[in-house]
Amino acid sequence: MSTNMSKLCEIAQLKQDWDGYGAPPIPQNVIERMAIILCYVARQPEIFPTACESIQFEYGKENDEYLEFTLSEEGLHVFVMDVLGNEHSHDMPFDLQKINEEIDCFYSVE
């Protein structure tokens, strides 16, 4: 977790145009919610800032299955790709239990 918290601190310091294409800084409430998620989830994700004032956190398996969350002020968008390349996405509210359920479900499907 400490690596992700360090990365989150770096994300929190991003200024206007941090990507060279005019991206705005990540809102403080998104940073705070991401910190809560990092403290709560059993499996640590890879995290990245996006140019859309959000933070993407993701999980992947060796068989190319992929789970991605995009955390913004509006809530969470979830994107899943299975081993066959089938894609599914949905929105969900900020709910730590539901986030962990999504992650557990992703890793329980083999």
C-alpha positions in Angstrom: 0.0 0.0 0.0 2.8 2.5 0.8 3.8 2.5 -2.9 0.3 3.4 -3.9 0.0 6.0 -1.2 3.2 7.6 -2.4 1.9 7.5 -6.0 -1.4 9.1 -4.8 0.6 11.9 -3.1 2.3 12.5 -6.4 -1.1 12.6 -8.2 -2.4 15.0 -5.6 0.4 17.4 -6.5 -0.4 17.5 -10.2 -1.1 21.1 -11.5 -3.1 22.4 -14.4 -1.8 21.0 -17.7 0.1 18.2 -16.0 -0.1 16.0 -19.1 0.9 18.7 -21.6 -2.6 18.7 -23.1 -4.4 20.9 -20.7 -5.5 18.3 -18.1 -6.8 19.8 -14.9 -5.6 18.7 -11.5 -7.4 15.8 -9.8 -10.1 17.2 -7.3 -9.2 16.8 -3.6 -12.3 14.8 -2.9 -11.3 12.2 -5.5 -7.8 12.0 -3.9 -9.4 11.5 -0.5 -11.7 8.8 -1.7 -8.9 7.0 -3.4 -6.9 7.1 -0.2 -9.8 5.4 1.6 -10.1 2.8 -1.1 -6.3 2.0 -0.9 -6.7 1.5 2.9 -9.7 -0.7 2.5 -9.2 -3.1 -0.5 -7.5 -6.5 0.2 -5.7 -6.4 -3.2 -3.7 -3.3 -4.1 -4.4 -2.0 -7.7 -2.3 -0.1 -10.2 -3.4 3.5 -10.0 -3.1 6.3 -12.6 -4.5 9.9 -13.0 -6.6 10.6 -16.0 -7.1 13.8 -18.0 -10.8 13.7 -17.0 -10.3 14.7 -13.3 -10.4 11.1 -12.2 -8.2 8.3 -11.0 -8.2 5.0 -12.7 -7.3 1.9 -10.7 -7.0 -1.5 -12.2 -6.3 -5.2 -11.8 -5.2 -7.7 -14.4 -4.6 -11.4 -14.6 -2.0 -13.3 -16.6 -4.7 -14.6 -19.0 -5.4 -10.9 -20.0 -8.6 -10.6 -18.0 -8.9 -7.0 -16.8 -10.8 -5.0 -14.2 -10.8 -1.2 -14.2 -12.4 1.3 -12.0 -12.5 5.0 -12.8 -13.1 7.1 -9.7 -14.5 10.6 -10.3 -16.6 13.2 -8.4 -19.7 11.5 -9.9 -18.9 8.0 -8.6 -17.3 4.9 -10.1 -17.3 3.5 -13.5 -16.4 -0.2 -13.8 -15.0 -1.8 -16.9 -14.4 -5.6 -17.2 -12.8 -7.6 -20.0 -12.9 -11.4 -19.8 -10.4 -13.9 -21.3 -12.3 -13.9 -24.6 -12.2 -10.2 -24.9 -15.8 -9.7 -24.1 -16.4 -6.3 -22.4 -18.8 -5.2 -19.8 -19.2 -1.9 -18.0 -21.4 -0.2 -15.5 -21.6 2.7 -13.0 -21.8 2.2 -9.3 -21.8 4.5 -6.2 -18.8 5.0 -4.0 -19.4 2.0 -1.7 -16.3 0.2 -0.2 -18.1 -3.1 0.3 -19.3 -3.1 -3.4 -15.8 -2.3 -4.6 -14.4 -5.2 -2.7 -17.2 -7.4 -4.0 -16.3 -6.5 -7.6 -12.6 -7.3 -7.0 -13.4 -10.6 -5.2 -15.7 -11.6 -8.1 -13.1 -10.8 -10.6 -10.5 -13.0 -8.9 -12.9 -15.8 -8.1 -13.7 -16.4 -11.7 -11.0 -18.6 -13.2 
